[in-house]
Amino acid sequence: MTDTLLQTKNLQAWYGESHILHGIEFSVPKGQIVTLLGRNGAGKTTTLRSIMGLVKNRTGSVVHEGTETIKLASNQIAKRGIAYCPEERGIFSSLNVKENLQLPPVIADGGMSEERVYELFPILKTRGNSQGTKLSGGEQQMLAIARILRTGAQLLLLDEPTEGLAPVIVQQIGEIIKRLKDEGFTILLVEQNFRFAERMGDVHYVIEHGEVVDRFERAEIANNREKITGYLGV
Amino acid sequence: MTDTTKTDFNRAGEAKAGTASTSGAAAVLTDIRLWSAIGIVVLLILPHYVYPVMIAKVLCFALFAAAFNLLLGFAGLLSFGHAAFFGMSAYVTGYCLQSLGFTAELGILAGTAAGALLGLAMGLLAIRRQGIYFAMITLALAQMVYFVALQAPFTGGEDGLQGVPRRDLFGIIDMSSNMNVYYLVLGVFCIGLFIVYRTVHSPFGQVLKSIRENEPRAISLGYDADRYKLMAFVLSAALSGLAGSTKVMVFQLASLTDIQWQMSGEVVLMAVLGGIGTMVGPLVGATIIITLQNELAQIGSVSTIVQGAVFVFCVLAFRRGIVGEIKHRWTTWRGRS
């Protein structure tokens, strides 16, 4: 029996008048990679943003290590050890690579040192003085992941880390995610790229119209491939 | 501030020290030191050739613009109420010197503290909103402070505080001569600008920049953005107060002109003209505006039209402000060569 690190129950969210999430329920076991799959507009990113407290209008329950976080402010959620890497990467353009890496606050022991980050992402070492916006898409993605590793957070929320990247970079990102799992990180991964997601995930949840409609363990993927591709429209 | 944040500051500070040891960064640092030294030497010599009160006025307003620029250029907060800090500090310093017999340095410190406290009170209310709402709240609060200045018994009403004595500095240095007052203002200006420089280049400054660029992202990294913005607001208010207090030493006068909304507009003008987000920009902007006001004083109200035309021209020709544009072109040119 694995410990549950994060659990959502009846998570609902709104953007203005639009009701986006209609009661999302799933759990993330400690040390595993859980993926949220679904078509565009299904509510995957909103789920991550709601967990992170970035969607103000939300109800339901998000329990992290036994503590309810639905009422907490975003920065307090981050301080609990949850780190969010957004789809648009959120690199600060007026800061260079080194400064972007120095920026995150230490929220728990175990935050990676710069040396350790450069070991995981050697390309960043050579780009230390480059402005954040002068990096390629792959480099920006690596910097965005590296930045959250500096905080010491143990639960990483990664929103489409492979979007718009060349296959060789996607492969590198995949290797890094696997390595992070091996080091004990728990990862909640939102992906549209099913081929990538199936290689990474231990558990997969399919979201449609703001609801979880199905769940598959890694071992169940092979027998349900047709069903999953039907959900995703691929 | 929590211990964890302290740890982060220390970590960033250590890393910064490491960065400074690289040859490129060291070269930049040398440049800054060189240019600062040249600037200070020029300012030390200048009052022997130019009327010292005029340059002292420029330095007071340059410090005011630098304080405003700290908030707008580095924290991304546009305040339309900075005259409240400048003016209220001027009144407090004037009152302390005139009625309480404070020495010069204590009067200035009292004025600065008043600016900081007022900044804390206004900041706690205004910081909850962003963009135009933030600007409007600061304007409204500043108008309330203006009303207090108009009605309160210690401000002298429409006459203001006139003939404020220039008390001795530390009780021993005579401040009755314009030259001595100028050097006091120069010292205060250098200290103020140094504080702005250190703030901007500290880990705290980096966090401010990150909040300016992408506040939700900074928050989701774990920063309490409101607390950082409030700290920047109070620091900016305190420095504006410092500028207002030294201005009283120069002109021996605290009046409604210092606290009315036009003063808030003027400091925006100076900062934008010089270059938002630059260190030297406010000094350049203040020099241009003050010189224009002085040179065009004899033509009366037409001077504001000329001032407006200069502003429109500069904004069209130098979108980043004068210093900002020069800096941008220099960087582009260096990138090509």
Interface residues (C-beta under 8 A of the other chain):
Chain A: M52 G53 L54 A73 S74 N75 I77 A78 K79 A83 Y84 P86 G90 F92 S93 S94 L95 K98 E99 Q102 L103 P104 P105 V106 I107 A108 E114 N129 R147 I148 T151
Chain B: T4 T5 T7 D8 R11 A12 A15 K16 T19 G24 P203 Q206 V207 K209 S210 R212 E213 N214 P216 R217 I219 S220 L221 G222 Y223 D224 A225
